[in-house]
Amino acid sequence: MFLSKIHSIEDFQKIAVKDLSSLAEEIRQRITKVLSIKGGHLSSNLGIVELTIALHKVFKSPIDKFIFDVSHQSYVHKLLTGRNPYFDTIRQYKGLCGFCHPKESPHDHFFAGHAGTALSLALGVAKNRDLSGRKEHVIPILGDASLTCGLTLEALNNIPKELKNLVVILNDNEM
Ligand SMILES: Cc1ncc(C[n+]2csc(CCOP(=O)(O)OP(=O)(O)O)c2C)c(N)n1
């Protein structure tokens, strides 16, 4: 059992690469079990398990900043950043939020919920980083639906003019 030992991102970082597929399976079971009772965005989260694990292995949250579009697909991120013990409170009164929420964790940088905001947000955050002389990564994580939003297309136009470095993750599941 790996998931029950994760109380912080540091606990996750200690897990060996060879054990990450077992962790992914535990995460899928946890999400399926809790959401079968509480409801929520099931398929979006089942579809981003390995990707979120990989992102948290490669980048160093919360210094590096993940910005999830909508953030309906952030449940795996919540489980990896110390919120597994409370995960069954998700979307309940006084429980975990169904989206990213800065009051919930230093790993959540914005309270979103609307589609199409992440790329534009990331542009602003990365510009602030550059103007402040910092070097951390800002990583927007988008679904393909985000590319139907004007705000995203506007950000795509502006990013090459404004930034030298931005890693953008597009999770294209054709849904
Ligand atoms: C402005 C706005 N319109 C509609 C919604 C409802 N909504 C929630 S998730 C979603 C689509 C998400 O698709 P995608 O970004 O491709 O991610 P996936 O769930 O497929 O991984 C929509 C339309 C929303 N959150 N915001």
The ligand as an SDF file (V2000), in Angstrom:
LIG
                    3D

 26 27  0  0  0  0  0  0  0  0999 V2000
  -16.8720   28.2500  -19.1510 C   0  0  0  0  0  0  0  0  0  0  0  0
  -17.2970   26.8380  -18.8540 C   0  0  0  0  0  0  0  0  0  0  0  0
  -18.1530   26.1980  -19.6480 N   0  0  0  0  0  0  0  0  0  0  0  0
  -18.5110   24.9150  -19.3830 C   0  0  0  0  0  0  0  0  0  0  0  0
  -18.0280   24.2680  -18.2990 C   0  0  0  0  0  0  0  0  0  0  0  0
  -18.4560   22.8450  -17.9750 C   0  0  0  0  0  0  0  0  0  0  0  0
  -17.3260   21.9390  -18.1390 N   0  0  0  0  0  0  0  0  0  0  0  0
  -16.6920   21.3670  -17.0980 C   0  0  0  0  0  0  0  0  0  0  0  0
  -15.4390   20.3500  -17.6010 S   0  0  0  0  0  0  0  0  0  0  0  0
  -15.7810   20.6680  -19.2360 C   0  0  0  0  0  0  0  0  0  0  0  0
  -15.0330   20.0520  -20.3560 C   0  0  0  0  0  0  0  0  0  0  0  0
  -13.7310   19.5530  -20.0020 C   0  0  0  0  0  0  0  0  0  0  0  0
  -13.1210   18.9770  -21.1300 O   0  0  0  0  0  0  0  0  0  0  0  0
  -11.5670   18.9350  -21.2370 P   0  0  0  0  0  0  0  0  0  0  0  0
  -11.0000   20.2600  -20.8080 O   0  0  0  0  0  0  0  0  0  0  0  0
  -11.1800   18.4480  -22.5990 O   0  0  0  0  0  0  0  0  0  0  0  0
  -11.1280   17.9060  -20.1000 O   0  0  0  0  0  0  0  0  0  0  0  0
  -11.5040   16.3590  -19.8860 P   0  0  0  0  0  0  0  0  0  0  0  0
  -12.5730   16.3540  -18.8470 O   0  0  0  0  0  0  0  0  0  0  0  0
  -11.9330   15.7870  -21.2160 O   0  0  0  0  0  0  0  0  0  0  0  0
  -10.2310   15.7300  -19.4080 O   0  0  0  0  0  0  0  0  0  0  0  0
  -16.8360   21.5560  -19.3690 C   0  0  0  0  0  0  0  0  0  0  0  0
  -17.3600   22.0120  -20.6680 C   0  0  0  0  0  0  0  0  0  0  0  0
  -17.1130   24.9710  -17.4710 C   0  0  0  0  0  0  0  0  0  0  0  0
  -16.5400   24.3890  -16.4050 N   0  0  0  0  0  0  0  0  0  0  0  0
  -16.7590   26.2420  -17.7760 N   0  0  0  0  0  0  0  0  0  0  0  0
  1  2  1  0
  2  3  1  0
  2 26  2  0
  3  4  2  0
  4  5  1  0
  5  6  1  0
  5 24  2  0
  6  7  1  0
  7  8  2  0
  7 22  1  0
  8  9  1  0
  9 10  1  0
 10 11  1  0
 10 22  2  0
 11 12  1  0
 12 13  1  0
 13 14  1  0
 14 15  2  0
 14 16  1  0
 14 17  1  0
 17 18  1  0
 18 19  2  0
 18 20  1  0
 18 21  1  0
 22 23  1  0
 24 25  1  0
 24 26  1  0
M  CHG  1   7   1
M  END
$$$$
